[in-house]
Amino acid sequence: MMTTTLTIDVLHNFTPLNALSEQRLKDVLAGCYVETIKPQTTLINYGDCDDKAIFLLSGQLALTDYQGNTTILDALDSAANYPIIPSKPRQFTVTAQKTCNILAVNQQKLQDALLWEQSLGSLAKTLFAQLPAHMDKDWVLRLLESRVFYCLPPLNILELLQALQSIPVLKDQKIISLGDMADCCYFIKEGKAKVCQSIDGEYLTVAYLGKGAFFGEEGLLSDAPRNADVVMLEDGELMRLDKKHFDRLLKKPTLQALSFALAQQQVDYQEAVWLDVRLAEEYQQSHLKDALHLALPDVRLKARQLPLSQHYIICCDNGQRSA
C-alpha cells in the first residue's frame, strides 16, 4: 500500500468536510491518511466497528450486504462525495474492484471539528452576552478560530477572556527577551510583531505575528527561559495572560497525556511517531527507537516543516518539556 500527501484542497471535495473552516480542516488533516488499495483487497468487513470515516478518491469498490447483494461505487459517482457506509457496525463488506485510492479520516477528530464549527456561533453569542461591552467582538471571534481554544470548555474560554489584561505597546518595543524566565503569554489585539533568534551566531527573524496571534506560551509550558526575542513592528495593543491563569485554563485542559504502553502501541501500529523535544545532545546520547527530533527552542521555527497528516507523540525524559 502506498501513502500519498494530503492537502486541504483534497478534503474540500467531500461532505461533510466541505462544511469546515480552514482551521478546522487543518485539525482534521492531522488524523488523515491516503492509501492505495490493490484489486480484490477487502477494505471493510461486515460488522466492523472501526474508528475511521473512509472516502473514495479514485477507482471502484464493491459493497456487499449480508444477503450477498453487491453495489459498485465508482469514484466519479456523486455518492463518492460522502463517507463510505458511515454507520457502525458496518453494514457492508467493501472490496476493491480496481486499484483504489482511499482517504481515511479519524472519526472522532471529524466529529469534534463538526461540533465545534456548528456550535461556534452559539458559543460566541453566549460569550458576548457575558463579556464587557468594550470587548472587541471581531477579535474574540478571531481568537475562537484559533486552535488554542479548540479543546477548551466554554467556561474556561469565558474565564480566560475575562482574565486578559490590556497592554498598550509601541513600535520597536521588546515584549519578550531571550533568556528571561516566563511569567505570562500574550495575544495580539492590534499591531504586528516579529520573533527573533540567534541561529549559528546570526540574529534572524524567524516568524511574524499579526492580529489574533499568541506568543510566549513555550516558556510557560516548559518552565524554561524564553527562547526568543519578540519585538513590536508597529504600535498596538496586547492582551496579557499570567502564568497562574495559563496553567489552570489553558495548559491542563489541552494536555493529552498517554501511558508509555499506549503511546508505544500507537507507534507500533504506525498510528503515530515519537517526537523528542530534548536538546540535540540529549537526543544523540539516547532516544526511543525511530524517534524524530525537534528541540523545544526550535518548535516555532521548524514545526511547520512537519507533515500535517502525521500524528505525533511528544516525549522527553520526564514529561515536563513534552507537556
N, C-alpha and C positions, 0 to 999 in steps of 0.2 A: 504494500500500500504506500502511496506517495503522498507526502504532505505539501501543500502549497500555501502561498501567502494570502492572508485575508485583508481586505480593505473595507472601510465604511461604505464605499460605493456598492460593494457586493451585498452588504446587509440591507441596503436601501431597497433592493429588489423584492424583498419578501415581507409578507404580512404575518405577524404584527410588528416586525422590526421597523417598518417604514413609519410607524407612529411615534417613534422615539426621537428625541433631540440628539444632536451630535454628541453631546457629553454622555448621555445615557448609552448611546451606541458604543462609545469607547469602553464604557464599563462592561457591556455585554461582550465586546470583542475579546476581552481578556479571558473569557471562558469558551472560546470557539476554536474549532479546527476544521480543516478540509481534508477529506480522504478520497483516494481513488480506489474504487471497488471493482474487482475483476468479475467477468461474467460468471453466473451460476453461484456466486458467493451470497450466502444468507446474511442479510444485514440486521434483520429483526425477526425474532421468533414469536409466534402467537403466545400471549400470556406474559411476555416480558414486562418488567416494571423498572425500566432504566430511568436515568435522570437527564435524558437528552431530548431536545426538540431538533428534529432532523429535517433538512430541506434538500431537495434535489437540484443540483446545479447543472448537470449535463447527463445524457444517457437515458436509459429506460429501466424501470423497476417493475417487477411483478408482485402484486398484492393479493395474497391468497387467504380467504377466510377459513373458518373451522370446518365448513362443509365442502371445501375444495374448489370453490368458485374463485376465479382469478381475474383481476383487472390490471391492465397495463397502464402505468403512469409514465408519460414522456416529459422530459424537462421543458419542452415547448408548450405543454398543456397549461391552461390557466390555473388548474388545480395545483400545479407545482409551485405556485407562488405562496403556498401555505405549508405548514408543517405536515409531514407525512404521518397519517394516523396518530394524532396527538393524544388520544385518550389512553389512559393506563388503568389496568393492564392492556397491552397491545392486543388489538382485535384482529390483526392480520399477521401472517408471515411475509416478510418482504425480502425478495431475492433480486439480484442484479440480472437483467436480461442482456444488457450490453455493458461495456465498461462505463462506469458511472463516477461522477464526482459528487460527493455529498457534503453538506455543511452541517456540522453538529454543534448545537448551542447548549450551554449549560441551562437547564430548565429553571433552576432556582434563580440564577442571575437574571434571566429573562423576565421572570415573574416579578422579581424585586424592582427591576427597571420600569416595567409597565405600571406597577403600583405607584412608584414614586412619580412617574410622569403624570399619571392620571390624578394623583392626589395633590400635585404641586399647587394648582390653583386654589383649592380649598385651604391648603396649609398656609398659603400666602395671605388669604383673607383673614384667617384666624390670627396670624401674627400681626397683621396691620391693625386689627381691632384692639390689640393689647400693647402695641408699641407706642412710644411718644409720637405726637403728631409731626414733630420736626424730622423724624427719621426718613431718609431718602428711600422711597419705595422702589425706585428703579435699581438702586444699589443693592437693596435687600434681595430683590429678585435675581440679580446677577450672582450674589453670594449663594443663593439656594441652588443655582445651576452648578455650583462647584462641587467636585467630588468629595471635598472635605465634609460636606453636610449630608452626604448620601446615606450614611448608616446611622445618623443621629435621630433619636426620638424627638418629636416636635417640641416637647417641654424643654429639652436640652437646647434646641435651637433658640427658643424664646429667651431662655435664661442667658445664653451666650450673647445674643444681641443686646440684651439689657446690661451685660457686664462690660461691654466695649467702652473705652474711653477715647474721646476725640482729641487728636493731637495735631495742631497746625504745623506745617513744615515748610521749609524754604529750599529753593534750588541750591544744589551743591551741599546740602546738609547731610552729614553722615549719620544714618539712623542706627546701624549696627556696625561694630568694629571687630575685625578678625582677632580672635583670642580672648575676647570678653566672655564672661560667664552669662548664660542665657537666663533671663528672668521674665521674658514676655515674648509674644509674637505680634505681628501687625497685619492688618488688612488695609489695602489701599482704597480709600474712598474717592479721592481726587488726586490726579497727578501721575507721574511716571517715575520709575527708579531703575537703577542698574545694580547688578550683583557682580562684584569683582573678587578675583582670587589670584594668588601668586602661583603660577604654574611653570615649573622648570626655571625659576628665577625671573620670570616675566610677569608683570602685573597686567592681567587681562580682564575684560568684561565678558562674563560667561552667560549672562542672561539679562533680559529686560522685562520689567514688570509693569503692568498697567492697572487700570481701574478694576477692582474686584479681586486682584491677586492677593495672596497672603505669603508672608515670609517670616523667617525666624523660628520656624517650628522644629527644624533639625536639632538645634541645641537643646530645646525643651524635651524632645523625645529621647535624646541620648544622654542628657545631663553632662554634656561635654562643652568645651569652649566653642564660641562661634567659629565657623569655618570659612567665613567670607565677610567682606565689607558690603554694605548696602547704602547707596548714595542716591539722593533725590536728583532727578534730571530737571525738575521744574517745581514751582510752588504747588502745594497741595494739602491734603488732609489725610491723616492715617487714623485708624481705629486700633487701639492697643488692647490686647488681652493678656492679663498677667498669668504667671505660671500656675497659681492655685486654681483659677477657673479653667485654664487649658487642660490641666491634668484631670479634673473632675468631669468636665463637659465634653472634651474632645478626645483626649488620649484613651481613657478607659473604655468608652463605648465603641471606639473604632478598631481596637486591637482584636485580632482573631488568633488566639493562642492555640497551638496544637501540641499534643504529646509527641515525643520523638517517634514513637512507634507508628502513629497515624501519619505523621509527616513522611516518614521513610516509606510507608506503604504507598502514598500518593506518588512519590518519586519512582518507586519500583514499577508502578503501573503506568508510568510516563504521563501522569496527570499533572505533574509539576516538576520543577527543578530547584535545587538548592541555590540560594544566592547569599554568599558570605559577605558581610559588610565590615569585617575587621580590617585592620591595616594590612598592606601588602606583605610586610614582613611576617605578620602572624599567619596569614593565609599560606605563604610559602613554607612556613615551618610545619604546618599540618592543617588539613582541611578534609571535609567529608568528600567521599568519592563522587567525582563528576560535578562538584560544586562550582558554579560560576563565581567570579569575584567582582565586587563593586564597593570600594571603601566608602564608608558613610560620608566623609567630607566631599566625595565626588558625585554624590547622588544627584544633586541639582543639575550638574553639568552633563552627566552621562546617562542618566536613567532613560532619557528619551530615545537612546540608541537600542534599548532592549525591545524585542518584538512584543507588540501588544497582545498577540494571540497566545502567548505563553503564560502559564500560571507559575508564580514564583513563591517559594517559601523562604523567608528571610531568616538567616541564622547568624549567630556569633558564638561567643564562648559561654555566656551566662544569661542571655536573653535581654540584657539591658539595651545594647546598641541595636539589636534587631527590632526591638519594640519602637 
